[in-house]
Amino acid sequence: MTRYDDIVEALHDPGTFSSTPVVPELPSPWRERFDGRVPSRGTLIGLDNPDHDRLRASVNTFFVPRRLARYEPWIRDEAHRMIDGFVGDGEADLKTAFALPLPLKVIAHVVGLDAERSEWIGAALGFFLGPRDLYHSGTPEEKAERLLELHDYILQVMAERKRDRRDDLISHVWNEREAGLEMTDFEMLSMFPGLMLAGHETSSNLICTALLNLLPDQGRWEQAQRDDASRAEALEELFRFESAITGMKRLVTQDTVLGGVRLTAGEQVFLAYASGSRDAARFAHPDSLDLERTWAVPHLGFGQGVHACLGAPLARLLLRVELDVLHERLHDLRLAVSPPEVEHTVVSEGRGIVALPLRWTPEPVVRQEPSPTWQPAEREEPVTTQPIVETRAVVVTGRRALTEDVVELVLAADDGDALPAWEAGAHIDLELPDGALRQYSLCGRPSDRELRIAVLLEKAGRGGSRQVHDAVRIGDRLRIRGPRNHFRLRPASFALFVAGGIGITPLLPMIDELQRRGTDWRLLFLGRDRRRMPYLDELLDQYGHQVYAWPSAERGRYDLDDIWRRMPAGETAVYACGPEQLLAALEESARRNGTENRLVVERFAAQRVDHQPNRPVEVVLARRRRTVTIDADESILDGLNRVGANILSTCREGTCGTCEVRVLEGVPEHRDSVLSLEERLANASMMTCVSRCRGNRLVLDV
């Protein structure tokens, strides 16, 4: 399949077009020799659902571009260090001197392995390449033994990271498993070798083909090297023009028609990404390299859909740094042979260069400090990443029943020291005796030396609240993470708090804070039964007429539209926390009344299902001071790029994080699988390829 639209259709229909042919089964005698030690399907790209999505969820959130940005100084320093070794020679084969070893070092470091052992790691991974491994010596038997040793080494690091977490991918997967993701140790082992193989081989080919296409035209080379933004833009066109992946096989699982061709179950098709990226129906002058081409139509250099290249954000970061450092260090860089003399590897699913002889004007090595971390162009400005949150030991110093199904716990530092400072609206992660993590809002006073939470017994829950009610007692030692906060008070002359049952908990310190400031406020406390509304009697005793209780068993259903009719004029805000049914109804009421910008909600959990039907939404591009209406059948990503926003994308299914933008106003309806629970609840960013708006209007930092 060579046409863009046909390829995209197949990539977004993995049920009909299975990925099983991408990774062939190992033949004998290797299958038997590796049994139980080397996973037979050792990479995500050859897996179908449900296993694919389950396992990819363990790594998706790690590869979001703004999170990977923290590795840039390390990558840049390693690139300089590597060039130090040959810059004085004036010529080198860039493939073996730089393009192969640097990506391998980077991916080993990111995974969590010793980057100084990267050459050995590459030699072990060379087994999978068979005769295409041109750079490592040894018989197949010798390479097989190295591969077994590599898997044993990864298992050793996995065991170390289970006890001692670091800032690497292996630790990240352990965190995901600890948070509830189902995965065996053997499945976890399968994630890393395939990722490292694909990550270093394709990246090495991409930088070589990029240089081969740029260097013969020095004007084009300098155009790409104006600044980091121009390098990023040039790379996208280079990925389109000549990617390291020519395409992928798919197995047809049921009779179908694709591109007017009848396909029968059991047949295989080859999706020719390289051809699709040069489809004249989608790209103007497709066989010309245009460094100013817009990205309204995304190229297929990294694929699309659920199997879009997991490491694409890392490849973009690495190649941009490589271009920058090569331009800085190798003056008058040029090809040492004519372009037709450059030898390419045998074309299969991949395409690359055997060797890239380059020359430059040699200069003495002057070791420089790494450049400051790159700041993306305005359209890509990242959302501030939550800091790594420390785990602390606490002891239960108090416990009381607030209602028949709500219990309050008081937690103090196990070592007697003060607990971290926090602000009204914050919450903690509580690690329960069985290791499960649950989030609970803090309902005490920030000035206290202890933390206070209230836990509702949820009969339909996952068992966390049952543990608190049945097993946790005074004197027990637990662990917490946090506090963290995405439900802060805004400046306002008046605030209305709307609580639904246990949703009162984060509102209590907020009420206390406004009372201390002298800001006017009211509380609307909703619940079924007065006897099951925690803290109600205490609130009435302390604040009297400022608290308005509405037990539906006595008074019927509350008319939420009445909230907006009673709101005073001026700068006001409504803070709401409670069951999803209440919050969704309150958001709908705010939409009807045009008051979405006044409403701030705190959800108990991110909503991943039961999405609203698509409808038109108004999106404001804040940096451009432009408003665009996104149609119901159009993604926000496509709508923004339609007016020239040039937002990058890869998967277009909310799995890679490439199209993330900051949300300034409005509430996104998150449909991605990238943002963490914390980030979904904070509503500070969204993936524009799939996510929508819970209201009618969004203001984006674009």
N, C-alpha and C positions, 0 to 999 in steps of 0.2 A: 504494500500500500504506500503510494508515493505522494498523494495529495494531502495537504495540510488538514482539511476538514475531516477526511476519512480517518487519518491517524488520530486526531483529537477525539473523534467519536469512539474509537476503539479503546483509547487510553482511559476514557471516563466510563467504560462499561466492562469492568474487570470480571463481572459474572459471566459474560459471554466470551471474553477473550482472556483466558487464563495465562498466568505468568510462569507456569511450571516449566516450559521449555527453556527459559532463560538460563537456568542453572542445571545442567545435565547431571544425572546420577553418576557417581564415581564408578568406574568399571573394576572388575577383579584384576589384580589381587588387592588393590588399594581399598576397596569397599570393606573387605574382611579385615584388613590390617588396621584400618582406622575405626572400626566399629567400637562405639562406646567412648572413644577418645577425641575424635574429630567429627563434629556434627555433619551429617550427610547433606543437609540443606542449609549450608552455612552462610546464608545471606538473605536478607529480607526480600531482595528483588525477585527471587524465585518462589515466593510464597503467596498463596491466595488467602482470602478470608475464610474463617474468622482469625486464623493464626496471625496473618499479616498485621491487621490493625491492632491486635492485642500486643504483639511484640514491638511494633513501631511506636506505640504509645510510650514505651519505656525510654525512648531516645528523642522523640519529636521535640519536646520542650527544650532540650539541650542545644539544638542547632538553630534556634531563632537568631537572626543576624545581630540584634542588639546585644544579646548575651555573649556571642562569640567575639564581640569587639574587644573584650578584656584580654584576648590572646594576642592582639596586634603588636604590642611592644615586644613580646617574646619572639614572635615570628620575625619582626623587623631586625631584632638583634641577631638572630640565627642567620638571617640572610646576609647581613654585613659580615658576620664571622666566616661564613662560607666563602664569600667573595675575597676576603682577606687572603685566602689560600692560593688564589690564582690571578688576582688583579695585576700583579707585576709582570706576568708572562706575556700579556698583549694578545694572546689567543688561547682558545680552549674549545673543546666540544662541550657546549653548554648542557647537553642532555645528561652526560655522566658527571660533569663537574658541579651542576647546580640544579637542573630541572628534575632529576630523579631523587637525589638525596634530601633536598630541602622538604618537599611534600611528605616524604616518609618520616622525617624527623618530626614534622609538625603533627601529623596524624597520630604518631606514637605518643607524643607528649599530651595531646588532647585526650586520647583514650585513657592515659594514666600509666603508660609503660615508660621505661627508661629510654629517653631519646638517644642516649649514647650507644644503645644497642640497636639502633635503627637499621644499620647495614645488615646485621644478622637477621633481623625481622624480615627485611626485604628478601633476603636469600631464602628464608623459610617459605614466605608467601609465593616465591617463584615456582613452587611445585604446581600451583593452580594454573599457571600460564603454559605449562608444558613446553613445546618447542618455541613458543613465542617469547620465552624468557631469554633474552639475548645478553643479559648483564650479569648473570650469576652462574658460576661453574658448578659442576657436580652431576652425578648420574641421577636418574629419577629416584633410585633407592636412597641416595644420600639426601636429596631434597625432601623426601618423605620423612626421613628421620628428623631433619630440622623442623619440619612442620609439626611433628608430634611433640618435640621439645618446646616449640613455641606455644602450643596449646597448654602444655603443663605449666609453662611460665605464666600465661594469662590466668590460669586457675589459681596459681600462687598469689598473684596480685589481687585477684578477686577476693580471696580469703583475707588478705591484709586490709583491703578497703572495707570489708564488711565490719571490721573492728575499728578502723582508723580512716575516716572519710577525708578526702582531699577535694580539690577543685578540678575534677576530671570526669570523664564519661562513665567510667566504671563506678565511681562513687554515686554519680547521678542515678544510674540504674538501680543501685541498692536503695537509694532514697525512694524511688518510684515503687519498688517492690515493698518496702517498708510501709508505704502509704496505701497499699492494698492491691497493687497490680499483680496479677497472677503470672508467674514465670518460674520455671525450674532453673537450677544452676546450669544445666546443660544447655538450655535455651539461651540463657544469658551468655554463656561462653560462645555460642554461635554468632552473636552480634558483632564481635570485634574483628576477627580476621578478615571477613569479607569486606567490612567497612574500610579497613586499612588498605586492603588490596585495591579496591576501586578508588579510594581516595587519593592514593599516591600515583597510581598509573595514569589515571585520566588527567590529574592536575599537571603531571610532567608533560604530557602530550599537548595540553592546552597552552602552556606557556611557550612551548616550541613552535606550535603552529601560529600563535599570535605574533611572535617575533618574525617568523618567516613571511607573514603577510604584511607586517608593518615596516620592517627595516629596508627593503628595497626602495621605498619611497620615503626619503628623509623628511619631506614636508608632512607626510601622514604620521610618521613617527613622532615628530615634534607636536603635531596637533593632538595626538593622544596623550602627550606628556605635559600638557599645560599645568594641570593640577590634579588633585585626587578625583574631582568630579569628572574631568575629561577622561581619566583612566577608567573609571567605572562605566562611563558611557561607551567608550571604545570597546571594552571587554564584552558588553552585551552584543554589539554588532559582530565581534569576532566569534563569539559563541554561536551566533546564527550562521555566519558565513562558513565556518569550518569547525564543527565541534569534534570532541574526542570520541563521541558515541555516534555511530552512523544509524543505529536503530536497534530494535529488540524484537525477538520472536514472541508470538502468542499462539496458544492452542485454542481453537474454536470449540466451545463446549456444547453448543446447540446450533442447529441450522439457522442461518441468518443471512442478511444481505448487507454488504458494506461497500459503499461506493459504486452501487449498481452491480456488484459481483455477488453471485450466490455462493455461499460458503457452507460446507457440510461439517457437522460435528466430527471432531477427530482430525481435521485438517489443521495445518499450521500456516500462519501468515507472518510476514516480516514487515514491521512498521518502520518505514525508512525515514527516521527523524531528519536526517541531513537533507533529504529531498523535500520534505514538508517545509523546512525552514527556508527553502528557496522556491516555494510555490508562488508563481507570478500572480495568482489570483488573490494572494494575501500580502505579498511584499512587492513594492515598486522596485524595479530594476534589481531583481533578486540576486543576480550574479555579479553585482558590483558591491564593493566594500564601501559603505556609507557610514562614517563615524558619527554623523548627526542624525541618524535614523531614529524616529520615535519608537516607543515601546507599546503603542496601543495594541498591536498584535504581538503577543509574546512568542519568541522563538522556541524551538523544540530541543535546543542543545542539552537541556537537562531533563527532557521528557515532560510529562504532565500527569495529572491524576494521582492516585494513591501511591504509585510507584515512581513518582518524580524523585529525582536524585536527592537523597537525604543530605548529602554533604554539599549541595550547591551553595549554601551561604558561606561555608568554610572555603570552598574553592574560589568564590568571588573575592573574599577577603585576602586569601593567600596570593592570588594572581595580581591583585591591585598592589599589594606590598611588593611583590617581585618586580613588577614593571617600574615602580618608583625607585627601588634600590638599584636595579640594573642601570636605569637612566642616570642616577646620581653617581655611581661608582665607575661605570665603564664608558669613558668618554669617546666620542666618535665611534660608537658601536655600529658594526656592519657585518654582513655575511662574508665569510671567508671563501665561499664558492658561489657560483651563480645559482639562482633558485632551482632550475631544472636538475642540478647535480645533487640536491638534497634528497637522500634516500628515505622513502616512507616504509613503514611496516606493512605487512600483508593486511589487506583490508578484510575485516570481518565485522562483528558488532562494534569493534573499536577501530580507530584510525590514529596513527601517530607517526613520529619521525624517529628513525634509527639513530641518527646523530645530527647535531646542528653546529657545524664549525663556525665560530665567530672570531672577529678581530676587533681590537680597540687600541687606543693610544695608552700605553701603560704609564702609570704614575706611582709614586711611592705610597705605601700603605699608611694611611693616617686614620687610626681608629677613632670613630666619632661616637658620641653618645646617641642612643636611639632617638629618633624623632618623636615628638609628642604624639600620643594616640590620635589617630585620624578622626576628625569629626565629619560625619556624613553631610552630603548636600542637604539643603533645607527640606526637600521633599522626603528625605529619609531620616530626619532627626529622630533618634531613638527615644522610646519611653524610658524613664528612669527605672532601672532594675532594682527590685527590692534587695536590700543588703542581706548577706548570709546571716541567718538568725541562729543565735547560740542556744543550745539545749542546756537547761538548768534543772538541778534536782530540787524538789520541794517536798514539804511535809504537810499533811492535812492537820491543821490545828483547830478547825471548827467544822461542825456539820449540824444542820437543822432542816427539818421538813417545813417548807413554806406552804405547800398544799398537799393533797393526797398523792400527787404525781410530780411534784417539783421539789428537789432537794438542793440546798445551798451548801457549797464547800468554801472554806477559808484555807488559803494556801500560803505558807511562809517558806522562805529560803531554808533549805536543809542545813546549810552551814551557819545560819544565823545572820548572814549579811543582808543588806537591803536588796530588794528585787529591782529590776530595771524600771526606770521612769516610764510613764505612759500617759496618754491623753484620753479624754472622754471619747468614746466610740471604739476603743481598741478591743482586741480579742487575743486569746492565746490558743496554741495547739496543746492539748493535754494528751500525754502518752499514757494509755491505760495499762493495767497489769498484764494484759495479753499482748502488748505491743501496738495495738491499734491507736491511731491518732484521730482526735475529734476536736473541732473548733468550738470554743465557747466565749461569748462576750464577757468582758469584765464589768461588773455591776457595783463595785465599791467606789471609793474615792481615790484619785491618783495620789493624794498626799499620804495615804496609809502605807505602812511598811509591809502589808500583806495584800494578796489578791483574793477577790471574791467572785465566784461564778455560781450560776443557778442552772440546774440540769433538769429538763423535762423528760420523763419516762416516755419514750416513743415506742409504742407496741409494734409499729410497722418499720422500725429502724433496723440498723445493722448490728445491734447488740451493745453499742458503746454506752448508751444511757442505762441499759440494764446493768452493766458492770458497775457504773457509778452508784446506782441505787442499791444493788445487792451486795457489792463486794468492797467498796471503798469506805474506810472508817477512819476516825481520828487516830493519828499516829502513823498512818500509812505513808510510805514514801513513793512519790511519783516523779515524772519528769515533764517539763513544759518547754515549749518553744515560743519565743515572742517576749513581750507583746508586740503586735503589729496593728496598723490602723489604716483603714480605707473608708472610714465613716466619720469624718471630722466635721466639726461645726463650721458654718460659714458666717461671715459678718452679716448681721441682720438686725433690724429694729424690733422684730417680733418673730417668734418661732412657735409652730404647732408641732407637737410630738404625737404620732399615731402609733399605738402599740397594739399588736394582736397577740394576746396570751403571753407566752414566754418571750415574745419580742420586746417586752418591757426592759429586758436586762441591759442592752447597750444604751438605752435612753436615760437610765437612772443617773449615771455620772454626767451626762449632757445637761439634764435638768439641774443638777447640783451646780454645774459650772455657770449656767445662765443665771441662776438665782444669786450666785456669788457676784456676778458681774453687774447685776441689777437690770438685766435685759428682760423684757416682758415675754412671757411664754404661757402656753396652755398644753395640757395633756388630754388626748382622747384615748381612753383605754378600752379596747374592744375585747370581748371574750364571750364564751357560751354561758358560763356559770360563774357568778360572783365568787363562789367558794374556790374556784380553780384559777383565779387571777392573782398570781403571786405579787406580793408587795402592795396590793391595793389598799388595804387598811392602813398601812404605814404611810402611804402617799397621801391619803385623805386626811389623816391626823396631822401631817406635817404641812400640807399645802392647801388644804380645804378647797375653796371654789375654783382653784386653778386646775384641779383634776376633775375630768368629766368621765365617769364610768358608764359603759354601755354593755351590760350583759344581755346577749341576744335572747336568752331563754325568757327574760322578763320583758324586753322591750322590742323584740323583733330585729330585723336587719337594719343596719344603719345606712342612711342615704349618703354615700361618699361625695356626691356632687354638692352636698350642703357645706362641705369643708370650704370649697372655693367661694361660695356665696357669703360666708361669714368672715373670710380673711380680711384683715384691715388693709388699708392702702399703705403704700410705702415698700421698703425693702424687707420682704418677709420670706420665710422658708418653712417647708414642711418636711419633717424627718419621720420616716416610717420603718418599722421592723415588725415582722410577723410571718405568718404562713404565706406561701407563694400565691395562694388564691386571693388573699387580701391585697398583696402588693401588686399583682397583675391588674386587679380591679381598680386599685387606686391610680395606677399608671394610665389605664384607659380613661378614667374620670378626668385626670389631668389633661390628657389629649383632647377630650371633648371640650374642655374649658380653656384650652390654650395656656395652661399654666405649667407645662412640663419643666420649665427652667427653675421652678420653685421647689420641685420635689426631689428629695434625696432619700434613697432607700437602702436598707441593709438586708441582704438575703441570708438565710441560713445555709444555703448551698447554691452553687451555680446551676442554672437551668440548661440542660443539654438536649432536652427532648420537647415535644409538643410545641414546636415553633409556630408562630403566627403565620398565616398566609402572606406571601409577598405582596406588598402594595407600594405605590409610588412614595418616595421619600425625598425631602428637600435636604440637600447637603451643601453646607457653606464651606468653601475653600478659604480658610481664614487668611493665609499668607497672600493669596491672590485677590482677596476681596471680591470673590465671585461666588454666585449661587447657581447650582445645577440641580435639576429635577431628575432623579433616577427612576426610570420606569420599573414596573413590577417584574418584568421579564429580563431585566438588565442587572448585572451585579454592580455594586458600588464601585468596585475596581474599574470595570469597563466604562462606567459613567464618568468617573474622574479622568481616566485616560482619554476619553472621547473629547474632553476639552483641554487636553494638553498637559495633564498633571504628571505624566510619565512615571507612574509608580511601578516599580519592578514587581514581577510575579514569577512563580515557577509552577507549583502544583495546581493552583486554581481550585483546590478542594479543602483549603484550610488546614493543611498538614505540614507546611514547610516554614511559615512565618515570614516569608519574603515580603509580602504586601502589607505588613503591619503599619498602621499610622496612629498618631496620637489623637485621642478624643478630647476636645475642649469643652463641648456642651452636648447634651443629649445622652441617651442611654442605649448602648448597642445591644442587639440581640445576638449573643455569641453563638456561632455555629461551627467553630473551628475545633481542632484537637491539639492545639499548640499552647494556648495560654493556660497557665496554672489556675487552680481554684482561686488563689489569692487575686490574681490579675483579672479574672473574670468578674469577681465581685467588686473589684476596684473600679472597673469600667474606664480605665485610663487610656486604653488602646483597643484596637480591633483589627481583625484580618478582613480586609476589604473584598477579598475574592468571594467569600461565602456569607459573612455576617451581615445583618440588616440593622434596623432601628426599632426599638420598642415603642417609639413615638412617631412623630411625623417629621422631625428635624434633627440633624446632626451638624455640629460644627467641628471640622477636622483641621488639624495643624498641617495643612497642605498649601 
